[in-house]
Amino acid sequence: MHEIRDKLRHERAHLHEKSKRGFLHFLFGRSTLILLLLAAQVFLLIGLFARWQFSAYAYGLSYVLSAFMAVYLLNRPMNATSRQTWLILILLLPVLGTLLYIYVDMDIGHRLVRGRLEQIGKETDGLLPRQERLMEAVRIAEPELHSLANYTLRVGGFPIYTDTHVDYFPQGEDKFPALLEALERAEKFIFMEYFIIDEGYMWGSVLEILARKARQGVDVRVLYDGTCAVFRLPYRYPEKLRAMGIQCKMFSPIHPLVSTHYNNRDHRKIVVVDGHTAFTGGINLADEYINRKEVYGHWKDTAIMLRGPAVRSFTLMFLQMWHVTEWKVEYAPYLSAPIPPAPPEPGFVLPYGDNPFDDERVGEAIYLDIINRAERYVHIMTPYLIIDGEMTCALTLAAKRGVDVKLILPHIPDKKSAFSLAYTHYRELLRAGVQIFEYTPGFVHAKVFVSDDEKAVVGTINLDYRSLYLHFECAAYLFQMPVIDDIERDFHSTLKRCQQVTLESMKHDRLYRKVLGPLLKLFAPLM
């Protein structure tokens, strides 16, 4: 009886938590602003009809405004899908659609951040080795890899590395003990940057080590995204960590409808220990990521651990974000830390980050490079599929070329809106020959690309507008490394627990998904 009562109490608490998070996502999301402006437009039209003598002039002015904005948008450099969304919105709601565009385009709240990041980019340019000899060798032996490495070096200062050992973790439960072990070995510094930190077993275990290491004189720094202050942690939580001797910052605390800055979240997951060991991937510091707590069925996620010189790129990424709000800058002591030899391993590692303020979509560019160069297969795991025309064209063209294109997505969604938007892309992809599978035990949060047994990406970058356009992201591109076999093996293992989506099965899908997706697609780039 007690077990049943405890189970019911747990289920009620779980439902309450999901409901609360859903409400807060709605309150603090851009969708709220869009809905408010739609409501304002309706009231404006009612007012115009009530004062009919002014309506002709108002409508005339709105048509002129619509025409002007259409010409303006058609001549602005922007993603075609975003342009289409803005054009439709402004043509439907000329006045308030224009106001919304001005609001977003003005970048209220993050012009200072953009300027600071540009300054940091200049300060850190050249701190990582440019690897001229290695690049020349790669140019001769692997021209395809050389062109990609040259791109990341040019636009972000991210070099290519060898002599780095990489381990792959197919579940959060696999990464967690390795993370604790690495933290226990720290002697000089620990850097942690996460999108989500939540109190519970996972974070509690990590925090106990961090506090102990701080008392031992280790430089411990924690940076987490400001959305945690709404959904996960108390607003003054950094003060609690500072009292333990841990340096802590919250990136961009959010306030509803104040500025566009809150859309540019720090979605990265980075751990660096002593400059020689690093972790990245989709796994945050919350109990659902290690399946200690169930929220959307079984949580499928992945991560990698790097040991060797490639860790320096992740060290620099962390320091660049840390110094956004700090002017006392020190890079050299952390980037020149000695790196003990890792187990010898062939192949190349290319860590990289994506910055929403530099007008360079590095994450999408690397994904497109993998898809467009694929010869035999491209296998993808992603929690979301909210993609633009360019990505859709690349996936469908690859399938039509005869490439085996397979996508694994969630079967149990964390957001019904995102789940419904993914549905709107299924039909076009399936007709082109792309195979789509949904993970029946629960939710896929992994962000994995693997292709042709020789290249892979594991990181934080989803296939949606937020990751590809708005968020700070990171990942590691792997080329001809033994760990790629482990990633491909995990893909096939996960595939066995999936159900395939077909054009026939789509006829029996839930009504809300069929209706909600097409309606939301109009505003997908704004959500």
C-alpha positions, 0 to 999 in steps of 0.5 A: 500500500505504501509503495502504491501511495509513493508511486502515485505521489511521485507521478503527481509530482512529475506531472506537476513539474512537467506542467510548471515547466511547460507554463514557464517555457510558454511565459518566457518564450518568443511565442508569447510575444508573437501571440501578444502582438497577434492579439494587439493586431486584432484589437487594432482592427476592431478599433479601426472598424469602430472608427470607420472614418479612419479605416481607409487611411489606416489600411492604405498606410498598412499596404504601403508599409507592407510593400516597403517591408517586402522590398526591404526584406527581399534585399536583406541577407538572411536565411530564405526560410526566415525571410519567408516567415517574416514576409508572411507575418508582415503581409498578414499583420503589417503594423505589428509584424513590422514592429516585431521585426524591428524589435528582433532586428535591433538586437536590444540587449545583446549589442554589448555582448556582440561587441565584447565577443568580437573583442575577445575573438581578436584577443584570442586570435592565434592563441591556438596553434595553426598547425601549418605542417599538419595542414600541409600534410592533410592537404596532400593526403586528405583534400576533403578534410583539409578544405573543412579544416581550413574553413573552421580555422578561417571563420573561428580559429579552430585548428585540427589535431592529431594524437588525441584519444576519444572515448564515446559514451552511448548513454548518460549512465556511461559518461557519468562515472567517467566524469566523476573519475576525471574530476577526482583526478583534477590537480590544477583547474576544472571548467564546467559549462552547461545549458542545464544544471538541476539539483539531484543525485547527478549534480549533487555527486559532481558538486561534492567533488567540486567543493572538495577540490576547491578546498584543495586549491583547485581553480573550479569554475562553473558557468550555466545558462540563465534559463536554469534560474527560471526552470531549475535553480534558485536565482541566487544559486551562484552565491551558494557555490561561491560560498563553497569556493567555486567560481560561478556565473549564470549566462544571460539571466532572462526576463520575460519580454524585455529583450531579444538577448534571452533567445541566444542561450549558452547551449554548450556542454563542456568540461575541461580538467587540467587542460588535458581531458574534456567532455562534450555531447548532449548530456546535461547535469540533471537526473533524467540524463542518466535515467535516474528520473523518468520524464519522457520515457527512457532518455537516450543521449551521448557524449565523448571524452577527449584526452590530448592536445585537442582539449585546448580548443575546448579550454579556449571556448570555455574561457571566451564565454567566461570572459564575456562579463569579465575584463581581467583576462588570463588565457596562457596559463590554461592553454599552455598546461602540460598534456600527458601522453594519451593512448596512441590513436590514428585519425584527426579531431576538429573541435569547434564552436558556433557563435550566433553573433558572428553571422557564420553558421558553423554548425550547419555548415559542417552538417551540410558538408557531411551530407553533401560529401556522403557516398554510402551512408549518413546516420543521424540522431537528433531530438528535433527536426525543424530545418530550413530549405537548404538542409531539406535539400541536402538530405533529399538530394543525398537520398536521391543520389543513393546514399543511405540516409537514416534519422532517429528521432524521439517517439515520446516528445518533450515539446509537442510543438517541436514534435509536430513541426518535425512531422511537417518535414517527414512526407517530403523526406520520405518521398525522397528516400530518407528513412525516419525512425522514432525511438519507441522507449522514449526521448532521443536527446543525442546530437550525432552524425556519422557517415561512411565509417570515416567521419562523425560529429558528436556535440550539442547542435540540434537540427533546429533553428535555435541550435543552428541560428540562435544558440552558442553551441559546440561539437567535435568533428572526428575523421578516420578515428577508431571511435567512429566504429563505436558511434556507428555501432551505437546507431544500429543498436538504437535502431533496433529499439525504434519504429520506422515511420512510413507514408502509410503509418503517417495516416494513423498519426495523432490529429493534433500533430497533423494540425498543429505542425502546419500551423506552427510551421509559418512561425518556425524560425521565430519559435 
